[in-house]
Amino acid sequence: MDRNNKSEAQWMRGISESIEASLKKICNIIAGTIETDAVYCLGYRNTLNTVSTGIFIEGNHSEQLHFYLVVFVNKLQKNSSAKLNKLIKTNIGSKAAATLLLHSTASLHDVTKNQHYFFHMLFEYENIVYQNKEVQSLLHLVDEPKLYYDDSRIYLYTRNTAALDILKH
């Protein structure tokens, strides 16, 4: 599958043209504002808002899309997520919004074992929406990361202990 051909992405085959157009607008705003290497979409939510006055619901129905995006940037800047959300809101209005997870592309070489699994799953499903032509491959994952059960058990034990302490008080 060609990563640069957005039309071949498996998850985008079932979406409507209006959803794809909104996603492209958001990606253009992001790429035009900061140096973006790639944008991956974790998913989206489509809600139907109704305008109500008193006990009667009027005929005004507005569709709102909310996208969950992982954005790989060349350099992270202060408050860039808030600035991007404000630009998206002013340019698109209330029809679409996005939750952005900004991540530096350079830091992908030093991912922790928990992040390794997350990025492996992100890249495996190839839900790429935008990619800078100069960036061919963000992360080379040869094999699937191994899960560390001992670490998971310790984490679960500490979370359960903390929850029990909170419930006692």
Steps between C-alpha positions, in 0.01 A plus 500: 500500500639838403522725805488814286171407332231610744219341302637149567478521878271221617318693770409781260316277253173515692483871580301759312647775287396771747692329781805457278478866391485619862799285588698639205417857608623428851820343366561800274459735797745293707757467220472870415557609860783281626766284334304176483661169404190281520145488632335175608132470582411278795131536423211741487162559658198627312230663714172658406417814697140614526390848590227500762285779636303404806331165454490513121789392281540716195591369159857628520736207510870554468756230452828534688809292433771448757830350388769345720835570336864418575717769345874449451680832480857597428524723808255541786406857585340640812116497495495372141211263575284783634591722205412225253165432667418871489590519130290192423205648686523838326554357150253210509254616762290264704477235228827329594744486787811302584681363800870524422785296642818676390817295495851581385620284212858501631392348830364191323849353505497492882155364577437316824360149502145625566522754220653239271181294504279807444702619200524147362121474498466851355736428211375145443146606415631768261238757589717776361318809380786731412871441445773740405658377178851545644428257784492149356478290814451623852588191697629163390347231717637166394308287746201539721595632843486254785267558789662495842262322729701560817488877446127478427437305820696752707312789339164332558589428864602862570185636330277262699677594823455870426131449416440307823672773704279764340186296568599452866516875555 
